[in-house]
Amino acid sequence: MPENYNDPMMNGQMYNNTNYQGTIPIPGKEFQSLPQQDFNTPEMRGSMQMILSYNIGEYVVIEFLIGTDRMMRKQGILYLVGTSFVTLYDDIGGNFIVCDIFSIKFVYFYYPGQRPPRNYNTLPNSSGNGN
């Protein structure tokens, strides 16, 4: 059974992972995106796009390979999956993050209500090594 979440960006409205698809209401602003594609085709079965599109509304941390030896993490609610991109909603910062799907190496899915111990969307300071 889906668990409900209270998101301050939604003015106290409740949502869960079964009804989170679509536009997130933000006062005075609306994120414009394409309609969700259907990846349930013979060519796309078993692809990263299909797996991710089946999990829209779930909280994820995604690791991306940058160049040949650097990994970067981004986290958020899986908002939209396209052929060559994935969009995350950063519920902490209230931002949308559009990411290159072909750089994805690992995706961590979290149980409803759980979040990672740190925010991977913030850039490290110049003396730090974290991402």
Backbone torsions as a table, in degrees:
resi	resn	phi	psi	omega
1	MET	NA	132.0	-178.4
2	PRO	-65.5	144.4	178.0
3	GLU	-96.9	142.3	-179.1
4	ASN	-88.3	146.8	178.5
5	TYR	-125.8	147.6	175.3
6	ASN	-107.4	112.3	-177.7
7	ASP	-103.7	122.1	-179.1
8	PRO	-61.1	-26.0	178.5
9	MET	-70.9	-14.1	-179.6
10	MET	-103.9	22.1	176.6
11	ASN	53.6	42.9	176.4
12	GLY	81.5	-0.8	178.2
13	GLN	-69.7	149.6	179.7
14	MET	-95.5	147.1	173.5
15	TYR	-143.0	163.4	172.3
16	ASN	-141.3	175.6	-172.6
17	ASN	-71.1	-6.1	176.5
18	THR	-93.9	-16.6	-179.7
19	ASN	-124.3	19.7	-174.5
20	TYR	-86.2	-11.0	-179.2
21	GLN	-65.1	149.7	177.5
22	GLY	109.7	-159.7	-175.9
23	THR	-85.3	134.1	175.9
24	ILE	-88.2	120.1	-177.2
25	PRO	-71.9	121.7	176.2
26	ILE	-124.9	125.6	-177.6
27	PRO	-53.8	122.5	176.7
28	GLY	76.7	3.7	-176.9
29	LYS	-152.1	142.6	176.9
30	GLU	-139.6	128.4	178.8
31	PHE	-73.9	125.4	179.4
32	GLN	-91.5	128.0	179.0
33	SER	-143.6	165.1	176.6
34	LEU	-76.8	159.3	173.7
35	PRO	-64.4	150.2	178.6
36	GLN	-63.8	128.4	177.3
37	GLN	-75.9	154.8	174.9
38	ASP	-97.3	113.9	-179.2
39	PHE	-97.8	10.9	178.2
40	ASN	-85.5	66.3	177.4
41	THR	-125.7	159.5	180.0
42	PRO	-55.7	-36.9	-178.0
43	GLU	-70.8	-30.6	-172.5
44	MET	-102.9	-6.1	-180.0
45	ARG	-59.5	130.1	-179.6
46	GLY	83.7	1.4	-178.6
47	SER	-81.6	163.9	175.4
48	MET	-59.0	-39.8	180.0
49	GLN	-60.7	-42.5	-179.1
50	MET	-67.0	-45.5	-179.9
51	ILE	-60.0	-47.2	-179.4
52	LEU	-66.1	-41.2	-178.1
53	SER	-65.3	-28.2	176.5
54	TYR	-73.2	-13.6	-177.0
55	ASN	-115.2	23.9	177.4
56	ILE	-60.0	137.0	-178.4
57	GLY	96.7	-9.8	178.9
58	GLU	-87.1	152.8	177.3
59	TYR	-86.3	129.5	-176.5
60	VAL	-135.4	157.0	163.8
61	VAL	-119.2	127.1	-177.8
62	ILE	-115.7	133.8	175.9
63	GLU	-102.7	130.0	-179.2
64	PHE	-114.9	141.2	173.6
65	LEU	-89.5	119.8	178.2
66	ILE	-106.7	117.9	-175.2
67	GLY	69.7	-136.7	-177.9
68	THR	-109.3	-11.4	-173.9
69	ASP	-146.7	12.8	-178.3
70	ARG	-119.2	130.5	176.3
71	MET	-105.6	140.8	176.8
72	MET	-131.3	140.2	179.6
73	ARG	-109.0	142.8	170.8
74	LYS	-133.1	147.8	-177.5
75	GLN	-134.4	157.5	176.2
76	GLY	157.1	-173.8	178.1
77	ILE	-85.7	127.2	180.0
78	LEU	-64.7	112.8	-170.8
79	TYR	-101.4	-43.2	-176.1
80	LEU	-155.5	144.9	176.6
81	VAL	-125.8	126.1	175.4
82	GLY	-113.5	-178.1	179.9
83	THR	-62.6	-38.6	-175.9
84	SER	-124.0	9.5	-178.7
85	PHE	-148.4	163.4	172.6
86	VAL	-134.7	141.2	178.7
87	THR	-114.3	129.1	176.1
88	LEU	-110.0	146.8	171.6
89	TYR	-105.1	116.5	178.2
90	ASP	-82.8	99.0	-175.7
91	ASP	-72.4	-14.6	177.1
92	ILE	-80.2	-48.0	-178.0
93	GLY	-92.9	-11.3	-178.5
94	GLY	71.2	30.7	-177.8
95	ASN	-116.6	158.5	171.5
96	PHE	-104.6	138.6	-179.2
97	ILE	-121.8	118.1	176.9
98	VAL	-99.4	126.8	-171.5
99	CYS	-126.2	150.8	176.8
100	ASP	-73.2	119.5	-176.1
101	ILE	-70.7	-25.5	-176.3
102	PHE	-79.2	-8.2	175.4
103	SER	-93.4	-7.0	-177.7
104	ILE	-69.4	131.1	176.0
105	LYS	-114.4	-39.0	-178.5
106	PHE	-140.8	145.1	175.9
107	VAL	-129.6	126.1	177.5
108	TYR	-103.5	125.7	177.2
109	PHE	-103.2	139.0	-178.4
110	TYR	-110.2	147.4	174.3
111	TYR	-64.0	153.4	178.9
112	PRO	-52.9	132.1	178.7
113	GLY	86.6	-12.1	179.7
114	GLN	-94.4	149.4	178.9
115	ARG	-138.4	157.1	177.2
116	PRO	-66.1	159.9	-176.6
117	PRO	-70.5	-15.8	177.7
118	ARG	-139.9	163.6	179.9
119	ASN	-90.9	110.0	-178.3
120	TYR	-82.4	-4.6	-179.2
121	ASN	-83.3	-13.3	178.0
122	THR	-85.8	139.5	179.3
123	LEU	-77.2	145.2	179.7
124	PRO	-69.7	157.4	174.7
125	ASN	-72.1	167.4	-173.3
126	SER	-62.9	-21.6	-179.7
127	SER	-96.6	-6.0	-177.4
128	GLY	-93.1	163.6	178.8
129	ASN	-113.0	-1.0	-176.5
130	GLY	-74.9	163.8	174.6
131	ASN	-142.0	NA	NA
